[in-house]
């Protein structure tokens, strides 16, 4: 039996609505092969990608009148996992396959991969920026061959920006500034503030986009917030120096939220839904597109580092990696993850 490495009784971002069109859509999440499709009410539903007749992948079939039709022998499956019909065959007694709770909200499709009796859509995190006209959002998706916890470590310690992202958001003051890590309820918060520095290229562009001078000194901040199972929101920004930094008036700063939804595909691969929400010039679509392109380039630089790190860890499974003060955010996030997994296992063991 393999060791459980991620919580299951929780909501993960599975895909975006535009990925599920008029044909079945396959995606593996938490080691579960799934098929997504739209039912008669155009709602996105998820089933295990397994035909109960001969075990074929239902995702290789097609959708007809809201039913999922197996492409092997034509078995028709309903959105709750019950067989509806099959040409010239009696299939009423066929066993159901597993259906998984899905919710379309905030521009994402959320999936609950664990105990379906516990699925509660009130537990989906509230994303005020996703429903406010005062905010704009642009993002994308990367598939990365690494343990999802490596990405958590990466995002909860932004020291690497100085080196991995030297041409865009990195600057020497990042690793020269102290880091504060705290637990606030069930949330891990890592913060770093850099006062009276010059903005790196990405933030110079953001200042100009908000009609602010880009050649003066600024106060810069990074506040990383981790929530279970693997969601990280990072408040980032710069303000003209001496005006309050993080708390500066809106007309003197450029600030955003870096959005990170890390969804395990397997023990060593992830679906990484990334993006940036901003609250300045939200109606400027060309600015949204420009930021998305720049951010996509930045995150692609992380991809190579993380995949090579994963390869090293698989080659040397017994090597101990070192932990420093800057790693505190990732360490505390991992403790929350481990605690959640143990609670799930304890609950499962007590079940009749």
C-alpha positions in Angstrom: 0.0 0.0 0.0 1.4 3.4 -1.0 1.7 6.1 1.5 -0.9 8.9 1.2 0.9 12.1 0.4 -2.0 14.6 -0.1 -5.3 15.3 1.6 -8.4 13.9 -0.2 -11.3 15.3 1.8 -10.9 18.7 0.4 -11.5 20.8 -2.8 -8.9 21.1 -5.5 -9.1 23.1 -8.7 -9.5 20.4 -11.4 -9.8 22.4 -14.5 -11.3 25.5 -16.0 -14.8 25.5 -17.6 -13.4 26.2 -21.1 -11.4 23.0 -21.0 -14.7 20.9 -20.8 -16.4 21.5 -24.2 -18.7 19.1 -26.0 -16.5 16.0 -25.7 -15.3 14.1 -22.7 -12.2 15.5 -21.0 -9.7 13.3 -19.2 -7.5 14.4 -16.3 -5.8 12.5 -13.5 -6.1 14.1 -10.0 -4.7 12.7 -6.8 -3.8 9.5 -8.7 -7.4 9.1 -9.8 -8.1 8.9 -13.6 -11.2 11.0 -14.2 -13.4 12.0 -17.0 -15.3 15.3 -17.1 -18.3 16.0 -19.3 -21.3 18.3 -19.5 -24.7 16.8 -18.6 -28.1 17.8 -20.1 -28.2 20.9 -17.9 -24.7 21.9 -19.2 -23.3 21.2 -15.7 -19.7 19.8 -15.5 -19.7 16.4 -13.9 -16.8 14.0 -13.1 -16.7 10.2 -13.1 -13.9 7.7 -12.7 -12.6 7.1 -16.2 -13.5 3.4 -16.3 -16.3 1.7 -18.2 -17.9 -1.0 -16.0 -18.4 -3.3 -19.1 -14.8 -4.0 -20.1 -12.7 -1.3 -18.3 -12.2 1.0 -21.3 -11.5 4.7 -20.8 -14.8 6.5 -21.0 -12.9 9.6 -22.0 -12.3 8.0 -25.4 -16.0 8.1 -26.1 -18.4 11.0 -26.7 -21.2 12.9 -25.1 -24.8 12.5 -26.5 -27.8 14.2 -24.9 -26.0 14.7 -21.7 -24.9 11.1 -21.4 -21.4 9.8 -21.6 -21.1 7.1 -24.3 -18.3 4.6 -24.2 -16.3 4.6 -27.4 -15.7 0.8 -27.2 -19.2 -0.8 -27.2 -21.6 2.2 -26.8 -22.5 1.8 -23.2 -24.3 5.0 -22.0 -23.4 6.4 -18.6 -25.4 9.0 -16.5 -23.7 11.8 -14.6 -24.2 10.0 -11.2 -22.2 7.0 -12.4 -25.2 4.7 -13.1 -25.4 2.9 -16.5 -28.3 4.2 -18.5 -28.3 1.8 -21.5 -26.4 -0.2 -24.1 -27.5 -1.2 -27.6 -29.3 -4.5 -27.6 -28.1 -5.4 -24.1 -29.7 -5.6 -20.6 -27.4 -3.6 -18.3 -29.8 -2.6 -15.5 -27.8 -4.6 -13.0 -24.4 -3.2 -13.9 -22.5 -1.7 -10.9 -22.2 2.0 -10.6 -18.9 3.7 -11.1 -17.7 6.4 -8.7 -19.0 9.9 -9.3 -17.1 12.9 -7.8 -18.5 16.1 -6.5 -17.8 19.1 -8.7 -18.6 22.8 -8.4 -18.1 25.5 -11.0 -17.2 28.7 -9.1 -14.9 31.7 -9.5 -13.9 30.6 -13.1 -12.7 27.2 -11.9 -14.1 23.7 -11.6 -13.5 22.4 -8.1 -13.3 18.6 -7.3 -13.7 16.7 -4.1 -11.6 13.5 -4.6 -12.2 11.9 -1.1 -15.2 10.7 0.8 -18.1 12.0 -1.2 -20.4 12.1 1.8 -18.2 14.8 3.3 -18.2 17.1 0.2 -19.4 20.5 1.3 -19.3 23.4 -1.2 -19.2 26.0 1.6 -15.6 24.8 2.2 -14.5 26.2 -1.2 -12.3 29.2 -0.4 -13.9 32.6 -0.9 -12.2 34.5 -3.7 -13.5 38.1 -3.6 -11.2 39.2 -6.4 -12.9 36.7 -8.7 -16.3 38.3 -8.5 -15.5 42.0 -8.1 -15.6 44.4 -11.0 -12.8 46.3 -9.3 -10.4 43.4 -10.0 -9.0 41.9 -13.2 -7.6 38.4 -13.4 -5.5 36.6 -16.0 -3.8 33.2 -15.6 -2.8 29.9 -17.1 -2.0 26.3 -16.4 1.3 24.4 -16.3 1.8 20.6 -16.0 5.0 20.1 -13.9 6.7 16.8 -13.1 7.3 17.3 -9.4 5.8 16.5 -6.0 3.2 19.2 -5.2 4.9 19.9 -1.9 8.0 21.1 -3.8 5.9 23.8 -5.4 4.5 24.7 -2.0 8.1 25.1 -0.7 9.0 27.2 -3.8 6.1 29.6 -3.3 6.4 30.0 0.5 10.1 31.0 0.2 10.6 33.6 -2.5 14.3 34.0 -1.9 14.8 32.1 -5.1 13.5 35.1 -7.1 16.9 36.7 -6.8 18.5 33.8 -8.8 15.8 32.0 -10.8 14.0 35.2 -11.9 16.9 37.7 -12.0 15.7 39.4 -15.2 12.1 40.1 -14.1 11.2 40.1 -10.4 14.5 39.2 -8.7 16.7 41.7 -6.9 19.5 41.3 -4.4 17.5 43.0 -1.6 15.1 39.9 -1.5 17.7 37.6 0.1 19.1 40.4 2.1 15.8 41.2 3.8 14.5 39.2 6.9 11.6 36.9 6.6 8.7 36.5 9.1 6.7 33.3 9.2 3.6 32.9 11.4 0.7 30.6 11.8 -2.6 32.4 11.8 -5.4 29.9 12.6 -5.0 27.3 9.9 -3.1 29.6 7.6 0.7 29.9 7.2 1.8 33.5 6.5 5.3 34.3 5.3 6.1 38.0 4.7 9.1 40.0 3.5 9.2 43.8 3.3 11.9 45.7 1.4 12.0 49.5 1.9 13.7 52.1 -0.1 14.8 50.0 -3.1 14.6 50.3 -6.8 11.9 48.2 -8.5 12.9 45.3 -10.7 11.8 45.2 -14.4 8.4 43.5 -13.8 7.4 46.1 -11.2 8.8 49.0 -13.2 6.3 48.0 -15.9 3.5 47.7 -13.3 4.3 51.2 -12.0 4.1 52.7 -15.5 0.9 50.8 -16.2 -0.6 52.5 -13.2 0.7 55.9 -14.3 3.4 56.1 -11.7 7.1 56.9 -12.0 9.2 53.8 -12.3 12.7 55.4 -11.8 12.2 56.3 -8.1 12.8 54.2 -5.0 9.9 52.1 -3.7 8.9 50.0 -0.8 8.2 46.4 -1.9 6.3 43.6 -0.1 5.6 39.9 -0.5 3.0 38.3 1.8 2.5 34.5 1.1 -0.6 32.9 2.5 -0.9 29.1 2.5 -4.2 27.3 3.0 -5.0 23.6 2.8 -4.8 21.6 0.8 -2.3 23.5 -1.4 -3.6 26.9 -2.2 -1.3 29.9 -2.0 -2.3 33.5 -2.4 0.7 36.0 -2.5 0.1 39.7 -1.9 2.8 41.5 -3.9 3.4 45.1 -4.8 5.5 48.3 -4.8 4.7 51.8 -3.6 6.6 55.0 -4.0 9.0 55.0 -1.0 7.9 56.7 2.3 4.2 56.5 1.6 3.3 53.6 3.8 4.4 50.7 1.7 1.8 47.9 1.9 -0.6 50.4 3.4 0.1 53.2 0.9 -2.8 54.9 -0.8 -3.9 53.1 -4.0 -2.8 56.0 -6.3 0.8 55.6 -5.1 1.3 51.9 -5.6 0.9 48.9 -7.9 -0.2 45.8 -6.1 -1.6 42.4 -7.0 -2.4 38.9 -5.7 -0.4 36.1 -7.2 -2.9 33.2 -7.4 -1.5 29.6 -7.0 -3.7 26.5 -7.0 -1.5 23.4 -6.9 -3.4 20.2 -7.7 -1.6 16.9 -7.4 -1.9 14.7 -10.5 0.3 12.0 -9.0 2.9 11.6 -6.3 5.4 13.2 -8.6 3.4 15.5 -11.0 1.0 18.5 -10.6 -1.4 20.7 -12.4 -0.4 24.2 -11.5 -3.1 26.8 -12.0 -1.4 30.2 -11.8 -2.5 33.8 -12.3 -2.5 37.3 -11.1 -5.4 39.4 -9.8 -4.9 43.2 -9.8 -7.0 46.1 -8.5 -5.7 48.8 -10.8 -7.0 49.5 -14.2 -9.2 46.4 -14.1 -10.9 47.2 -17.5 -7.6 47.3 -19.4 -7.6 43.9 -21.2 -4.4 44.6 -23.0 -2.7 45.1 -19.6 -4.2 41.9 -18.4 -2.8 40.1 -21.4 0.6 41.6 -21.0 0.8 40.7 -17.3 -0.3 37.2 -18.1 2.4 36.8 -20.7 5.1 38.1 -18.4 3.9 36.0 -15.5 3.8 32.9 -17.6 7.4 33.4 -18.6 8.4 33.9 -14.9 6.7 30.7 -13.8 8.1 28.7 -16.7 11.5 29.4 -15.1 10.4 27.6 -11.9 9.3 24.6 -14.0 12.8 23.5 -15.0 14.2 24.0 -11.5 11.4 21.9 -9.9 11.5 19.1 -12.4 15.3 18.7 -12.0 14.9 18.9 -8.2 12.3 16.1 -8.3 14.7 14.0 -10.4 17.5 14.5 -7.9 15.3 13.5 -5.0 14.2 10.3 -6.8 17.8 9.4 -7.5 18.9 10.0 -3.9 15.8 9.1 -1.8 17.8 8.7 1.4 19.6 12.1 1.2 18.4 14.6 3.8 17.7 18.1 2.6 18.7 20.9 4.8 16.3 23.4 6.4 17.1 27.1 7.1 15.2 30.0 8.5 13.9 30.9 5.0 12.3 27.4 4.7 10.0 28.0 7.7 6.9 28.7 5.5 7.2 25.5 3.6 8.0 23.5 6.7 4.9 24.8 8.5 2.7 24.2 5.5 3.9 20.6 5.3 3.0 20.1 8.9 -0.5 21.3 8.2 -0.7 18.8 5.3 0.6 15.9 7.4 -1.9 16.7 10.1 -4.8 16.8 7.6 -3.8 13.4 6.2 -3.5 11.8 9.6 -7.0 13.2 10.6 -8.4 11.6 7.4 -6.8 8.3 8.0 -8.0 8.3 11.6 -11.5 9.1 10.5 -11.4 6.3 7.9 -10.2 3.8 10.4 -13.1 4.5 12.7 -15.7 4.2 9.9 -17.9 1.0 10.2 
